[in-house]
Amino acid sequence: MSGGVSLCLAEENTLHLRHVRQYMQPLRDGRQAVVIEGEVLNGTSAALDHVAVTVILYDRDGSVIASLRRLCGHVLSRERLSVMDTQAVVAAFGSGVFHKPPAATATVLPRQSVPFMVVFPDENMLYEYSVSAYRIDIGGSNVSAE
């Protein structure tokens, strides 16, 4: 499998993706989940709330097979994922287009980073992926970058 990393930004040099990686995680019910995780670095001089990522999965023909948007700051260990079944993963991460993590989203200070994890239960057709980082407007606190 190959991967790609991209940025979708309102301004240049604001958010930077770091340490992005993809792996297949066996779940307790025998299914495999695609996990994409990494960090988003705040390259601005201001604290940012509501930093998010979009991950898109593609098949061999370049067709989109799945896409999820997630606020950053909610991650689980590989050990924790390995004892979860598909239903528990969906409960922890959601299955819709956008999911607000159960815990409060962290404020990302200047020159600091926030982790992200996006989990696709049972996506066996993955060939390539892309990741975009941005900040979103929730309640008018930040200007949307997408």
N, C-alpha and C positions, 0 to 999 in steps of 0.2 A: 504494500500500500504506500502511496505517496501522499504528501500533504502540502498545503500551502498556507501562508500567513499573509494577511493583508490588513490594511488600516482604512477605516472609514471615518474621516475626521472633519470637523468644521474648520479647524485651524491647523496649520502645520506644526509639528513638534509638540503636540499636546499629550498624546497617549502612545505608549510603545508596548508591543507584545514581547514577552520574554519567556524563555524556557517552555515553549509550547511543545507538547508531545501528545501522541495518540497511542492507545493500546486497547487490546481486547481484554475484557474482564469477565471471567466465568461467574455466573450468578448461582445462587443456591438451587434454583429450579431447573438447572441444566442449560439455560439459555446463555448467550454471550451478549455483553453490552459493549458498545463502542464508547470509549471514554476519551475526551479531549480536554486537556488541562494545561494550565500555565499561569502566567502573571500578567497584569497590566500595570505598567509604570506610569505614574502621573508626571509628565514632563513640564508641567506649568508651574507658575509661582503661586498658585492658589490651591486651597483644599477643594476637592471635588467629591460630590455625592453622586450616587446612582451611576456608577461606571458599569457598563454592560458589554457583553460580547454577543455576536451572532456567529454560529457555526453552521456551515452548509456542507452536507455530504453529497458526493457525486459518484455515479457508477462509471464503468469503463468507457461508456459512450459520452460522458460529460453531462449526463442528465442529472438533475437534482433529485435525490432520493429522500432527503430529509433536511430540515432546517429548524434550528431552535435559537431563541434569544434568551439570555439569562443575565440577571444582575450578578456582579462579581461578589465574592466574599463567602460563598457557601461551597465548601468542599468536604469530602469524606475521604478517609484513608482507604487504600486498596483492601486492607483487612476487613474494614467495615462493609465495603461493597461486596466482598466475597461471601458474606453470610446473609446477604439480602436476596430476595427473589425479585422478579420483575415488578410485581405489584408494589413492593416496598420502595423500589427505585423510583417508580412513577410518583408515589406519595412524597418522597423526599425531594425530587427534582421537578415534578410536573411533567405533563405530556403535551401541553399546548404550545402555541407559538411564543408566548411570553410568560414567564413564571417568576414571581417575586419569592425569593428565598424565605424560609420560615423565620430565620433570624434577621435582625435589623441589618441593613446594608451598611458596611463600614464607610466612613469618610476617608478618602485617600489624600494624605498630606502631600505637599510638593516633594518631588523626588523620592516618593515612597511607592510601593507597589501593593496590589491587592490580588489574591489568588482567584482563579476561576476554575470551575469544573462543569462540563456539559456531558451528560450521559444519555446515550441513545440505546434503550433496551432493544436487543434483537435486531440489529441492523447488519445483516451479513453481506450485503451487496456493496459495501464501501470500497472504493478504489482510491479516492482522493478527497481531501477536505480543504476548506478555507475558514479562516477566523478573522473577524473584524472587531475592533474595539472602538467604543464611542461612549459618550455620556448622554443620558436621556433626561427629558424634562418630566419629573414627577412632582406635581404640585407647584410648578413654576420656579423651582430652585435652580435649575440649570437649563441652558439652551440646548435643544436637541441637536445632535451632530449627524443625524441620519435623515 
